[in-house]
Amino acid sequence: MADTKKEHYVPQCYLRHFASTEERINVFDKEKMEVRTNQDILNVAMKNRFYDLNLFDMYKKAVSAEQEKIKKELGELLGTDNIEAALNDIDSQQYIEKKFFSEGVESIYSFMLENIIKKSSNGNQWIIQNCYALSKSEKELFSLFVAIQIIRTKSFRDTIGATFEKFIETMTYKSQMNEEDALPKEAFKVSVDKEYVKLQHNGIILDPEMALEFAKVLVKHIWVIYVNKTNTPFYTSDDPVVNIPHKHDTFLSYGGLNSEGIEILFPISSNLLLGMYHAETYNDIFTDRKYMAVNDHKWVEYFNSAQVVHSQRCIFSISNNFDLAEEICRENPDIQIFKPRVEVL
């Protein structure tokens, strides 16, 4: 198979449902505050060699005793103690992009997206009132794809790296905080090796247990498919699965996938959006797997605002009108640069 340089953390089969033409999409870059129209889908929500790992080089690095941990992590990723044999059996550098995503996950994912969109019959009113958006088995399977989308993004990887850095900084600070000449916490700045973070991220992607655990949480929620009946399309972004907490506490976070009161939003196309709601909190409000028509622009603005705030850098739309995104960024300039939300106490 040909070498794949551009590797997507939001798949092209998904982005096409927000395209202005078959392979073109409009982009708002909130870091540059710039609208770029009719961009090739091949060139968005991607990074060159994003998933590539030179496992041979990592194995060589791991030969020395002080790097035994890297060797162990590499063995766990490949699922074997015989690392050299495993490296010879796979196209190691591009295994995730070529085999796991392109030949595995995304073909089924694309089919499911098409099927969900087709079932909605372009927002047919009778369908909305009388039909389920998904069967129970479709919900179970699609929850896995939503889970994989959460895990595969650049934001998720950056958060892994930031977590390592914060943990090491905090532990180093605490180890000397009682000494007479102790340095302040701000004096400890750590930068984790990017290839090591990539290894950890790839290991999570290839670990079925992680995605399955996320999916088990998501499938317990009440699912609502919103059908956009306005002339303002739904946005999506380079980090499209958004957690919105509706319960707040000074000491506890309620922003997790299974938190009380959580609302999780995932746009499916420019006129369909999946909302996932904590069942115990929203049981009296929503019916699982049913459609809900969106006739009010304020609801579309609410959903689109979530994409702007949560995105790492880019928002995508079938339309070239990004007035809402620009307004939000002007009023909240701190969201223009992505900062992983990590706190180690």
C-alpha positions in Angstrom: 0.0 0.0 0.0 1.3 3.5 -0.8 2.8 5.6 1.9 0.2 7.8 3.7 1.5 11.2 4.8 -1.6 13.0 5.7 -3.3 11.3 8.6 -6.7 12.4 9.9 -7.8 12.6 13.5 -11.3 13.4 12.3 -12.1 11.1 9.4 -12.8 12.3 5.9 -15.9 10.0 5.7 -17.4 12.1 8.6 -16.3 15.5 7.3 -18.0 14.9 3.9 -21.3 15.3 5.6 -20.4 19.0 6.3 -18.9 19.6 2.9 -19.9 22.5 0.6 -19.2 20.2 -2.4 -18.2 16.5 -2.4 -14.6 17.1 -1.3 -14.6 20.7 -0.2 -15.4 22.2 3.2 -15.4 25.7 4.8 -13.0 26.3 7.7 -12.8 28.8 10.5 -9.4 28.9 12.1 -9.9 30.5 15.5 -6.2 30.8 16.3 -5.7 33.0 13.2 -9.3 34.3 13.2 -9.4 33.4 9.6 -12.1 31.9 7.3 -10.9 29.6 4.5 -13.5 28.6 2.0 -13.6 25.5 -0.2 -10.8 23.7 1.4 -9.9 20.2 0.3 -11.1 17.7 3.0 -7.9 15.9 2.5 -6.1 18.8 4.1 -8.2 19.5 7.2 -8.4 17.9 10.6 -5.1 16.1 9.9 -1.4 16.2 10.7 1.4 14.8 8.7 2.5 11.5 10.1 0.2 12.0 13.1 0.0 8.3 14.0 3.3 7.1 12.6 5.7 5.5 14.9 9.2 4.3 13.9 9.0 1.3 16.1 12.4 0.0 15.0 14.0 3.2 16.3 12.1 3.1 19.5 13.2 -0.5 20.0 16.8 0.5 19.5 16.4 3.3 22.1 14.9 0.8 24.5 17.9 -1.5 24.5 19.7 0.3 27.3 18.7 -0.6 30.8 17.6 3.0 31.7 15.0 2.9 28.9 13.5 -0.5 29.9 10.2 1.2 30.5 10.0 2.3 26.8 10.7 -1.3 25.7 8.0 -2.5 28.0 5.5 0.0 26.6 6.4 -1.0 23.1 5.9 -4.7 23.9 2.5 -4.0 25.4 1.5 -2.0 22.3 2.4 -4.9 20.0 1.0 -7.5 22.4 4.1 -9.6 22.5 7.4 -10.2 24.3 9.0 -11.0 21.0 9.3 -7.5 19.8 11.7 -8.1 16.9 9.5 -10.7 15.3 6.4 -8.5 15.7 8.2 -5.6 14.1 8.9 -7.7 11.1 5.3 -8.8 10.8 3.7 -5.4 10.5 4.0 -2.2 8.5 5.0 -0.7 11.8 5.2 3.0 11.1 1.7 3.3 9.5 -0.2 0.5 11.1 -2.9 2.7 12.7 -3.6 4.8 9.7 -3.5 2.0 7.1 -4.8 -1.0 8.9 -6.7 0.1 12.0 -8.6 3.1 10.5 -8.5 2.9 6.7 -9.1 -0.8 6.3 -11.0 -1.5 9.5 -12.9 1.2 11.5 -13.8 3.8 8.9 -15.5 1.6 6.3 -18.1 0.5 8.9 -18.3 4.0 10.4 -19.0 5.5 7.0 -21.8 3.0 6.3 -23.4 3.8 9.7 -23.2 7.5 9.2 -24.9 7.1 5.8 -27.6 4.9 7.3 -28.4 7.3 10.1 -28.7 10.2 7.7 -30.8 8.2 5.2 -33.2 7.1 8.0 -34.0 10.7 8.8 -35.4 11.2 5.3 -34.2 14.8 5.3 -36.3 15.6 8.4 -39.6 14.2 7.1 -42.1 15.3 9.8 -43.8 11.9 9.9 -40.5 10.2 10.4 -39.6 12.6 13.2 -42.8 12.0 15.1 -43.2 8.2 14.6 -39.8 6.6 14.1 -36.8 5.7 16.1 -33.5 7.1 14.8 -31.6 4.0 15.5 -32.2 0.4 16.7 -30.8 -0.7 20.0 -28.1 -2.7 18.2 -27.2 0.3 16.0 -26.9 2.4 19.1 -24.5 -0.1 20.7 -22.3 -0.2 17.6 -22.4 3.6 17.0 -21.4 4.3 20.6 -18.1 2.5 19.8 -17.4 4.9 16.9 -18.2 7.9 19.1 -15.8 6.5 21.7 -13.0 6.1 19.1 -13.6 9.6 17.8 -13.1 10.9 21.4 -9.8 9.0 21.7 -8.2 9.6 18.3 -8.1 13.4 18.3 -5.1 15.7 18.7 -6.8 17.3 21.7 -6.8 13.9 23.4 -3.1 13.4 22.7 -2.2 16.8 23.9 -4.1 16.2 27.1 -2.1 12.9 27.6 1.1 14.9 27.2 -0.1 17.7 29.5 -1.1 15.1 32.2 2.4 13.5 32.2 4.0 17.0 32.4 1.7 18.2 35.2 2.2 15.0 37.2 6.0 15.1 37.0 6.1 18.8 37.8 3.8 18.3 40.8 5.7 15.3 42.1 9.1 17.0 41.7 7.8 20.1 43.5 6.3 18.1 46.4 9.5 16.1 46.8 11.3 19.3 47.9 8.5 21.6 49.2 9.5 21.1 52.8 13.1 21.9 52.3 14.4 25.2 53.6 15.5 26.4 50.1 12.4 24.9 48.3 11.6 26.3 44.9 8.1 27.5 44.0 5.8 25.2 41.9 6.2 27.6 39.0 9.9 26.8 38.8 9.3 23.3 37.6 8.6 23.0 33.9 8.7 19.6 32.2 8.5 18.8 28.5 7.6 15.1 27.7 9.1 13.5 24.6 6.6 13.8 21.8 7.3 10.3 20.5 6.7 8.8 23.9 3.4 10.6 24.1 2.5 9.4 20.6 3.4 5.8 21.7 1.0 6.2 24.7 -1.7 7.6 22.5 -1.4 4.9 19.9 -1.5 2.3 22.6 -4.8 3.7 23.9 -6.2 3.7 20.3 -5.2 0.1 19.8 -6.5 -1.1 23.2 -10.0 -2.3 22.6 -10.8 -2.1 26.3 -10.4 1.7 26.5 -12.9 2.4 23.6 -15.3 -0.3 24.9 -15.3 1.3 28.4 -16.2 4.7 26.9 -18.8 3.0 24.7 -20.4 1.2 27.7 -20.9 4.6 29.3 -22.3 6.3 26.2 -24.8 3.6 25.4 -26.4 3.9 28.8 -27.3 7.6 28.1 -30.5 8.7 26.5 -29.8 9.5 22.8 -31.7 12.2 20.9 -31.2 12.9 17.2 -31.8 16.6 16.6 -33.1 17.4 13.1 -32.2 21.0 12.1 -35.2 22.6 10.4 -33.6 26.1 10.3 -31.5 27.6 7.4 -28.5 27.7 9.7 -26.4 24.5 9.5 -24.7 22.7 12.3 -21.0 23.3 12.8 -18.5 20.5 13.5 -14.9 20.8 14.5 -11.5 19.1 14.9 -12.7 17.8 18.3 -16.4 17.2 17.6 -17.6 15.2 20.7 -18.4 17.9 23.3 -19.1 17.3 27.0 -21.3 20.0 28.6 -21.7 19.8 32.4 -24.9 21.0 33.9 -24.0 20.4 37.5 -21.3 22.3 39.2 -19.3 22.0 42.4 -16.3 23.9 43.8 -14.3 20.7 44.4 -15.8 18.1 42.1 -15.9 18.0 38.3 -19.1 17.0 36.6 -17.7 17.1 33.1 -17.0 13.4 32.6 -18.8 11.0 30.2 -20.8 9.5 33.1 -21.2 12.6 35.3 -24.6 13.4 36.7 -26.3 16.0 34.5 -23.8 15.6 31.6 -24.9 16.5 28.0 -22.7 15.1 25.2 -23.1 16.6 21.7 -21.8 15.1 18.4 -22.9 16.6 15.1 -23.6 13.9 12.5 -24.2 16.2 9.5 -25.0 19.8 8.8 -28.6 19.1 9.7 -28.4 16.2 12.2 -26.9 16.2 15.6 -26.6 13.4 18.3 -27.3 14.5 21.9 -26.4 12.0 24.7 -27.9 12.6 28.1 -27.3 11.2 31.5 -30.3 8.9 31.9 -31.1 9.5 35.6 -31.0 13.2 35.1 -33.0 13.5 31.8 -35.3 10.5 32.0 -38.4 12.7 32.3 -37.4 15.0 29.5 -36.2 12.8 26.6 -37.1 9.5 25.0 -34.2 7.3 24.0 -33.4 7.0 20.2 -36.1 9.4 19.1 -35.9 12.5 16.8 -36.4 16.0 17.9 -37.0 18.9 15.5 -35.0 22.1 15.9 -37.0 25.0 14.6 -35.4 27.8 16.7 -32.1 29.4 15.6 -31.2 29.8 19.3 -30.8 26.0 19.6 -28.6 25.8 16.6 -26.6 28.7 18.1 -26.3 26.8 21.4 -25.0 23.6 19.6 -22.7 25.5 17.3 -21.3 27.6 20.2 -20.3 24.3 21.9 -18.2 23.3 18.9 -16.5 26.7 18.8 -15.5 26.6 22.5 -14.5 23.0 22.6 -12.6 22.8 19.3 -8.9 22.6 19.3 -8.4 25.1 16.5 -10.7 24.7 13.5 -14.5 24.7 13.0 -16.1 23.3 9.8 -19.3 24.1 8.0 -21.2 23.6 4.8 -21.7 27.4 4.9 -19.0 30.0 4.7 -20.8 32.1 7.4 -18.8 31.9 10.6 -20.1 35.1 12.2 -21.0 33.2 15.4 -17.6 31.6 15.7 -15.8 35.0 15.2 -18.1 36.7 17.7 -17.4 34.0 20.4 -13.7 34.2 19.8 -13.6 38.0 20.0 -15.6 37.9 23.3 -13.5 35.0 24.7 -10.0 35.4 23.3 -8.7 32.8 25.8 -10.3 30.0 23.7 -8.4 30.8 20.6 -5.4 28.8 21.8 -6.1 25.3 22.9 -5.1 24.5 26.5 -5.5 21.0 27.8 -7.8 21.0 30.9 -5.5 19.2 33.3 -5.1 19.8 37.0 -2.9 17.8 39.4 -3.4 18.5 43.1 
